[in-house]
C-alpha cells in the first residue's frame, strides 16, 4: 500500500512422499501490520500471488494447517480450501 510493506506470507513447495512426481504447495503463515484497515483484502492479495507462484511451479494442490477453533478457517474456506484430514491428539 503506497509502496510500503504492509504484510507478508510464507510458502514453499515439496514433493509427495507417495508420488515423488507430485508437487505440493504449502503455506504456513500470512500476517499484516496491526494498523492496516482492510487486513482481509491484503491477506487475499498475498494469497493470490502465492497461488499464482504455486501454479507456475506446477503444484497439484495447496495445503495449510489450521488449529481447531481458529477463526481464519472461514477465510481459508472463502479462498477455496476444504478440510481433508482431521488430526486427533491425546495429551500425556
C-alpha positions as CSV (number, residue, x, y, z in Angstrom):
1,X,0.0,0.0,0.0
2,X,1.6,3.3,-1.1
3,X,4.8,1.4,-1.8
4,X,5.1,0.3,1.8
5,X,5.3,-3.3,3.1
6,X,2.1,-4.0,5.0
7,X,2.1,-7.8,5.1
8,X,3.9,-10.9,4.2
9,X,3.3,-14.6,3.7
10,X,5.4,-17.7,3.7
11,X,5.0,-20.7,1.5
12,X,7.1,-23.5,0.0
13,X,6.9,-26.4,-2.4
14,X,7.6,-30.0,-1.5
15,X,7.1,-33.4,-3.3
16,X,4.7,-36.0,-2.2
17,X,6.2,-38.9,-0.3
18,X,3.9,-41.4,-2.0
19,X,4.2,-39.8,-5.5
20,X,7.6,-38.1,-5.9
21,X,6.5,-36.5,-9.2
22,X,3.6,-34.6,-7.4
23,X,4.5,-31.1,-6.2
24,X,2.5,-29.7,-3.3
25,X,2.3,-26.0,-2.4
26,X,2.2,-25.3,1.3
27,X,1.6,-22.0,3.0
28,X,2.4,-21.6,6.6
29,X,1.5,-18.0,7.6
30,X,0.2,-14.7,6.4
31,X,0.4,-11.6,8.5
32,X,-0.2,-7.9,8.2
33,X,0.8,-4.9,10.2
34,X,-1.5,-4.2,13.1
35,X,-2.6,-0.7,11.9
36,X,-3.9,-1.9,8.5
37,X,-7.6,-1.2,7.9
38,X,-8.5,-3.9,5.5
39,X,-6.5,-6.9,6.6
40,X,-8.5,-9.5,4.7
41,X,-8.0,-7.6,1.4
42,X,-4.2,-7.6,2.0
43,X,-4.2,-11.3,3.0
44,X,-6.3,-12.2,-0.1
45,X,-3.9,-10.4,-2.4
46,X,-0.9,-12.1,-0.7
47,X,-2.6,-15.5,-1.1
48,X,-3.5,-14.8,-4.8
49,X,0.2,-14.0,-5.6
50,X,1.4,-17.1,-3.7
51,X,-1.2,-19.2,-5.5
52,X,0.0,-17.9,-8.9
53,X,3.5,-18.9,-7.9
54,X,2.4,-22.4,-6.9
55,X,0.5,-22.7,-10.2
56,X,3.5,-21.5,-12.2
57,X,5.6,-24.2,-10.5
58,X,3.1,-26.8,-11.4
59,X,1.9,-27.7,-8.0
60,X,-1.1,-30.1,-7.9
61,X,-2.7,-28.5,-4.9
62,X,-2.1,-26.2,-1.9
63,X,-2.1,-27.3,1.7
64,X,-2.2,-25.5,5.1
65,X,-2.8,-26.4,8.7
66,X,-5.5,-24.7,10.8
67,X,-5.7,-25.2,14.5
68,X,-9.2,-26.2,15.7
69,X,-11.2,-23.2,16.5
70,X,-9.0,-20.8,14.5
71,X,-11.3,-18.1,13.1
72,X,-9.2,-17.9,9.9
73,X,-10.7,-21.3,8.9
74,X,-13.7,-19.4,7.4
75,X,-11.3,-17.1,5.5
76,X,-9.5,-20.1,4.1
77,X,-12.8,-21.7,3.0
78,X,-13.6,-18.5,1.1
79,X,-10.3,-18.9,-0.7
80,X,-11.4,-22.4,-1.8
81,X,-9.9,-24.7,0.8
82,X,-11.8,-27.7,2.2
83,X,-11.0,-29.8,5.2
84,X,-9.4,-33.1,4.2
85,X,-7.9,-34.6,7.3
86,X,-8.7,-34.3,11.0
87,X,-5.9,-34.9,13.5
88,X,-6.6,-36.2,16.9
89,X,-4.3,-35.9,19.9
90,X,-4.2,-37.2,23.5
91,X,-2.2,-35.0,25.9
92,X,0.1,-37.1,28.1
